[in-house]
Amino acid sequence: MATTTDSKTPSHASNVYLFKNGYGMIVKTFEFPSSNDQKQQTIEIMDPPSNAVHGTFWIQPISKQTKITSIRTKKTNKSETKDCYTLGDLIEANVEQDIEILVLDYFTQKKEWMKGKIKSIQRSQNTSSDEIVPVAPPPVLHSQFALSGYAVPTPAAISHLARTGDLVLFETTDHGVMALSLSTIASIRGPTLQTTYQQKVVKNCLSIDYENRSNSVDTGLMKYLTYGLTWAPSYSLVLLSSNDPTVKRLRFSSKAVVLNDIENMNVDNLFCIVGFPNTSKFASVNDPILDTANVATFLQQLQQCESTRSRHSGRLHANYSCMSNSMMTQQVMGGFPGSSDSGPDETTEDTNVDDLHLYEFKNVLLEKQERLVLPIFDVELPYKDVYHCKIESNSTQYSNTSSAENKPYEEVWHSVKFDNATNFVLTTAPVLVTKGQNEQQFVGQDLLTYTPKGSTAFVNLTKALDVRVQLEEKVVNTNTRRFTFLSYNYQTDQIEGKLTIMNYKSEEVTVVINMSLTGKTSNYSPEPKKDIVKATEATANPQHDITWEINLKPKQTLEIRYVRAYNKRV
């Protein structure tokens, strides 16, 4: 059986997919060498990943001409080149070299240079503190091997050397061989002193038995989901100065910060994922082919994973999975000096895969423990100053009284409104707002939420004090007739709603109200700019997402009215 051995796991990755929750999907390629006799061969892959998620580690050939018969884990001894940091390292690196060593006499404390060759060095093994270490008797050396003035160590010194010393066999120029403790050698010198040495280490290894029926080298894929590789997006929004007050433009930039804690990789295609991938099923369990845990521990991890999934079942689990990739899961202008990594340009669009969007970067070098900034886009867009009020649905906010006293004001923000005219969807991330291209005056920081291409985004600047919105709802009629829906009893409340918008400023303002209402809504006055209705067969009330955009003159107060029929459970 012919055996081909790779020195290490391939550092070249064809594709890497980064999620925002600390996980990354890595796809690597390697070679299946061909065989003239077409017999089974073995290839060994050193240092495979240690923390691949259970069920995601796969090794497969691309061609059907290659068939994998088995994959097994094993330990193998390999030699690694190490730099010399100690005298013992230098002695080991210069075995069979013509050198000189400076030897210490224990009793007289005199030192003497000796010429010759190091034949070997035997490293002592570490022992536990409760082991009894036998003390060897003093060595009996032939007279021709003895050094002039060399004294045999005392029993106490021999005992100490037996516990801590390494043994060096040294051949003198007259071909005599003597054994020295490494601790008696004070220095080493030579005309061509070696400064590196080969060290034997035990490596984890995947041994792959395969048959390659083609007459050429075939390509294999190694893919796995792993923790310790992620990306963090952020945005910069600069409000640009203009001599024309009717023209308002901003500079909008995005960047991705890649965090890599696991391994060095040359990546052909790096994808930063926007969306809510389902990656939470077995995230806490390592793949058993790579894990060193015993059977009981592995089964216990699976049981804990199953218990977690049970607690987060149904809609709660869906929300749990989605939230894991929102912020922690879900650019700087121009290029970066010294970086050859290529990112998207203004004509590039994000790649859409079902409900996932991918920011793609080409030819990226990822170093372990490195942080890398990659620009995504840098564009200028028109914007509009608005006062933004967002009111969430609350079916219990209405009352049976008509009094507007003590009604709280809704939260209103002075905001920047702009359309996402980039070629990319906007993911949930922090956005820094400054003013002036040169001044870069700090305005604030907000959270930019997911915004599809062509949709409107709002970035809050400051809380508005001179623009106020007040909501009042009251039940004007309740239908005593009850009905049954999905085994529950309901009756219908007829509710009148009123939004009072007050502009205390001495200038005209635009107020945008995004309101979520539950129930069948009608009789708008004025009509909203947008009314999106969401209803399913499993809900007793439809959901309305309504948008009003109102222009208010200085010191003006305006009312918005509507009616909604709300089915409440009784």
Rosetta blueprint (number, residue, H / E / L):
1 M L
2 A L
3 T E
4 T E
5 T E
6 D L
7 S L
8 K L
9 T L
10 P L
11 S L
12 H E
13 A E
14 S E
15 N E
16 V E
17 Y E
18 L E
19 F L
20 K L
21 N L
22 G L
23 Y E
24 G E
25 M E
26 I E
27 V E
28 K E
29 T E
30 F E
31 E E
32 F E
33 P L
34 S L
35 S L
36 N L
37 D L
38 Q L
39 K L
40 Q L
41 Q E
42 T E
43 I E
44 E E
45 I E
46 M E
47 D L
48 P L
49 P L
50 S L
51 N L
52 A E
53 V E
54 H L
55 G L
56 T L
57 F L
58 W E
59 I E
60 Q E
61 P E
62 I L
63 S L
64 K L
65 Q L
66 T E
67 K E
68 I E
69 T E
70 S E
71 I E
72 R E
73 T E
74 K E
75 K E
76 T E
77 N E
78 K E
79 S E
80 E E
81 T E
82 K E
83 D E
84 C L
85 Y L
86 T L
87 L H
88 G H
89 D H
90 L H
91 I H
92 E H
93 A H
94 N L
95 V E
96 E L
97 Q L
98 D E
99 I E
100 E E
101 I E
102 L E
103 V E
104 L E
105 D L
106 Y L
107 F L
108 T L
109 Q L
110 K L
111 K E
112 E E
113 W E
114 M E
115 K E
116 G E
117 K E
118 I E
119 K E
120 S E
121 I E
122 Q E
123 R L
124 S L
125 Q L
126 N L
127 T L
128 S L
129 S L
130 D L
131 E L
132 I L
133 V L
134 P L
135 V L
136 A L
137 P L
138 P L
139 P L
140 V L
141 L L
142 H L
143 S H
144 Q H
145 F H
146 A L
147 L L
148 S L
149 G L
150 Y L
151 A L
152 V L
153 P L
154 T L
155 P H
156 A H
157 A H
158 I H
159 S H
160 H H
161 L H
162 A H
163 R H
164 T H
165 G L
166 D L
167 L E
168 V E
169 L E
170 F E
171 E E
172 T E
173 T L
174 D L
175 H L
176 G L
177 V E
178 M E
179 A E
180 L E
181 S E
182 L H
183 S H
184 T H
185 I E
186 A E
187 S E
188 I E
189 R E
190 G L
191 P L
192 T L
193 L L
194 Q L
195 T L
196 T E
197 Y E
198 Q E
199 Q E
200 K E
201 V E
202 V E
203 K E
204 N E
205 C E
206 L E
207 S E
208 I E
209 D E
210 Y E
211 E E
212 N E
213 R L
214 S L
215 N L
216 S L
217 V L
218 D E
219 T E
220 G E
221 L E
222 M E
223 K E
224 Y E
225 L E
226 T E
227 Y E
228 G L
229 L E
230 T E
231 W E
232 A E
233 P E
234 S E
235 Y E
236 S E
237 L E
238 V E
239 L E
240 L L
241 S L
242 S L
243 N L
244 D L
245 P L
246 T L
247 V L
248 K L
249 R E
250 L E
251 R E
252 F E
253 S E
254 S E
255 K E
256 A E
257 V E
258 V E
259 L E
260 N E
261 D L
262 I L
263 E L
264 N L
265 M E
266 N E
267 V E
268 D E
269 N E
270 L E
271 F E
272 C E
273 I E
274 V E
275 G L
276 F L
277 P L
278 N L
279 T L
280 S L
281 K L
282 F L
283 A L
284 S L
285 V L
286 N E
287 D L
288 P L
289 I L
290 L L
291 D L
292 T L
293 A L
294 N L
295 V H
296 A H
297 T H
298 F H
299 L H
300 Q H
301 Q H
302 L H
303 Q H
304 Q H
305 C H
306 E H
307 S H
308 T H
309 R H
310 S H
311 R H
312 H L
313 S L
314 G H
315 R H
316 L H
317 H H
318 A H
319 N H
320 Y H
321 S H
322 C H
323 M H
324 S L
325 N L
326 S L
327 M L
328 M L
329 T L
330 Q L
331 Q L
332 V L
333 M L
334 G L
335 G L
336 F L
337 P L
338 G L
339 S L
340 S L
341 D L
342 S E
343 G L
344 P L
345 D L
346 E L
347 T L
348 T L
349 E L
350 D L
351 T E
352 N E
353 V E
354 D L
355 D L
356 L E
357 H E
358 L E
359 Y E
360 E E
361 F E
362 K E
363 N E
364 V E
365 L E
366 L E
367 E L
368 K L
369 Q L
370 E E
371 R E
372 L E
373 V E
374 L E
375 P E
376 I E
377 F E
378 D E
379 V E
380 E E
381 L E
382 P E
383 Y L
384 K E
385 D E
386 V E
387 Y E
388 H E
389 C E
390 K E
391 I E
392 E L
393 S L
394 N L
395 S L
396 T L
397 Q L
398 Y L
399 S E
400 N L
401 T L
402 S L
403 S L
404 A L
405 E L
406 N L
407 K L
408 P L
409 Y E
410 E E
411 E L
412 V E
413 W E
414 H E
415 S E
416 V E
417 K E
418 F E
419 D E
420 N L
421 A L
422 T L
423 N L
424 F L
425 V L
426 L E
427 T L
428 T L
429 A E
430 P E
431 V E
432 L E
433 V E
434 T E
435 K E
436 G L
437 Q L
438 N L
439 E L
440 Q L
441 Q E
442 F E
443 V E
444 G E
445 Q E
446 D E
447 L E
448 L E
449 T L
450 Y L
451 T E
452 P L
453 K L
454 G L
455 S L
456 T E
457 A E
458 F E
459 V E
460 N E
461 L E
462 T E
463 K E
464 A L
465 L L
466 D L
467 V E
468 R E
469 V E
470 Q E
471 L E
472 E E
473 E E
474 K E
475 V E
476 V E
477 N E
478 T E
479 N L
480 T L
481 R L
482 R L
483 F E
484 T E
485 F E
486 L L
487 S L
488 Y E
489 N E
490 Y E
491 Q E
492 T E
493 D E
494 Q E
495 I E
496 E E
497 G E
498 K E
499 L E
500 T E
501 I E
502 M E
503 N E
504 Y L
505 K L
506 S L
507 E L
508 E L
509 V E
510 T E
511 V E
512 V E
513 I E
514 N E
515 M E
516 S E
517 L E
518 T E
519 G L
520 K E
521 T E
522 S E
523 N E
524 Y E
525 S E
526 P L
527 E L
528 P L
529 K L
530 K E
531 D E
532 I E
533 V E
534 K E
535 A L
536 T L
537 E L
538 A L
539 T L
540 A L
541 N L
542 P L
543 Q E
544 H E
545 D E
546 I E
547 T E
548 W E
549 E E
550 I E
551 N E
552 L E
553 K L
554 P L
555 K L
556 Q L
557 T E
558 L E
559 E E
560 I E
561 R E
562 Y E
563 V E
564 R E
565 A E
566 Y E
567 N E
568 K E
569 R E
570 V L
